[in-house]
Amino acid sequence: METTHHAEISPKLRLAAALFCGFFGWLGIHRFYVGKIGTGILMIITAGGLGIWVVIDFIFIVLGQFRDKEGRFLRRWMD
């Protein structure tokens, strides 16, 4: 079965994820936002992987390569 490109796009906004990551990345808020509860908790415990994990996630979000819980890319900046 062939999937459409639209089905691969997350309903979550990239701008919101980028802001959450930029301001509260060490708390993993951006991961909770996209439904990744387990890794969000790990980010709290490790302070965002001592900041490294936060930087990597921020780069992925800005480049449109960050995925939500369902594996869909966050590509939409705003509604």
URSULPE-V14817 format. One record per residue. N is the residue number from 0. RES is the residue in one letter. SS is DSSP state (@ for helix, = for strand, . for the rest). PHI is phi in degrees with one decimal (999 if undefined). PSI is psi in degrees with one decimal (* if undefined). Layout:
n:N res:RES ss:SS phi:PHI psi:PSI
n:N res:RES ss:SS phi:PHI psi:PSI
//
This chain:
n:0 res:M ss:. phi:999 psi:137.8
n:1 res:E ss:. phi:-95.2 psi:134.1
n:2 res:T ss:. phi:-101.1 psi:151.5
n:3 res:T ss:. phi:-85.8 psi:158.0
n:4 res:H ss:@ phi:-62.5 psi:-35.0
n:5 res:H ss:@ phi:-62.3 psi:-34.8
n:6 res:A ss:@ phi:-67.8 psi:-19.1
n:7 res:E ss:@ phi:-89.3 psi:-2.9
n:8 res:I ss:= phi:-96.0 psi:130.5
n:9 res:S ss:. phi:-73.6 psi:146.8
n:10 res:P ss:. phi:-74.2 psi:-12.5
n:11 res:K ss:. phi:-73.8 psi:148.6
n:12 res:L ss:. phi:-91.7 psi:135.5
n:13 res:R ss:@ phi:-66.3 psi:-36.5
n:14 res:L ss:@ phi:-61.3 psi:-45.5
n:15 res:A ss:@ phi:-62.2 psi:-45.1
n:16 res:A ss:@ phi:-62.5 psi:-40.4
n:17 res:A ss:@ phi:-65.2 psi:-42.5
n:18 res:L ss:@ phi:-66.4 psi:-43.9
n:19 res:F ss:@ phi:-60.2 psi:-43.4
n:20 res:C ss:@ phi:-66.9 psi:-42.7
n:21 res:G ss:@ phi:-65.6 psi:-40.1
n:22 res:F ss:@ phi:-94.6 psi:-33.5
n:23 res:F ss:@ phi:-128.8 psi:26.6
n:24 res:G ss:@ phi:-57.1 psi:-38.9
n:25 res:W ss:@ phi:-65.7 psi:-17.8
n:26 res:L ss:@ phi:-94.2 psi:-4.9
n:27 res:G ss:. phi:71.4 psi:19.9
n:28 res:I ss:@ phi:-57.9 psi:-37.6
n:29 res:H ss:@ phi:-63.8 psi:-31.8
n:30 res:R ss:@ phi:-74.0 psi:-38.8
n:31 res:F ss:@ phi:-62.1 psi:-39.2
n:32 res:Y ss:@ phi:-58.1 psi:-39.4
n:33 res:V ss:. phi:-93.3 psi:5.8
n:34 res:G ss:. phi:93.5 psi:5.8
n:35 res:K ss:. phi:-91.2 psi:75.3
n:36 res:I ss:@ phi:-65.6 psi:-44.6
n:37 res:G ss:@ phi:-59.8 psi:-48.1
n:38 res:T ss:@ phi:-73.9 psi:-24.4
n:39 res:G ss:@ phi:-64.0 psi:-43.2
n:40 res:I ss:@ phi:-64.5 psi:-41.2
n:41 res:L ss:@ phi:-61.3 psi:-36.5
n:42 res:M ss:@ phi:-67.3 psi:-36.1
n:43 res:I ss:@ phi:-63.2 psi:-46.7
n:44 res:I ss:@ phi:-63.3 psi:-37.8
n:45 res:T ss:@ phi:-101.9 psi:9.7
n:46 res:A ss:@ phi:53.0 psi:49.2
n:47 res:G ss:@ phi:68.5 psi:34.5
n:48 res:G ss:@ phi:62.3 psi:40.3
n:49 res:L ss:@ phi:56.9 psi:31.3
n:50 res:G ss:. phi:94.0 psi:-23.1
n:51 res:I ss:@ phi:-67.6 psi:-45.9
n:52 res:W ss:@ phi:-60.8 psi:-38.4
n:53 res:V ss:@ phi:-63.2 psi:-46.2
n:54 res:V ss:@ phi:-62.4 psi:-44.1
n:55 res:I ss:@ phi:-62.6 psi:-46.5
n:56 res:D ss:@ phi:-60.5 psi:-42.6
n:57 res:F ss:@ phi:-61.2 psi:-43.6
n:58 res:I ss:@ phi:-61.8 psi:-45.2
n:59 res:F ss:@ phi:-62.1 psi:-39.7
n:60 res:I ss:@ phi:-63.9 psi:-49.2
n:61 res:V ss:@ phi:-61.5 psi:-37.6
n:62 res:L ss:@ phi:-80.7 psi:-5.9
n:63 res:G ss:. phi:79.2 psi:22.5
n:64 res:Q ss:. phi:-107.2 psi:2.9
n:65 res:F ss:. phi:-81.6 psi:140.5
n:66 res:R ss:= phi:-115.9 psi:152.4
n:67 res:D ss:. phi:-86.2 psi:-175.0
n:68 res:K ss:. phi:-57.8 psi:-32.8
n:69 res:E ss:. phi:-86.2 psi:1.1
n:70 res:G ss:. phi:86.1 psi:9.3
n:71 res:R ss:. phi:-88.4 psi:141.9
n:72 res:F ss:= phi:-72.9 psi:140.8
n:73 res:L ss:. phi:-84.5 psi:104.2
n:74 res:R ss:. phi:-117.1 psi:-23.0
n:75 res:R ss:. phi:-84.2 psi:125.8
n:76 res:W ss:. phi:-78.0 psi:-45.5
n:77 res:M ss:. phi:-144.3 psi:166.3
n:78 res:D ss:. phi:-73.6 psi:*
//
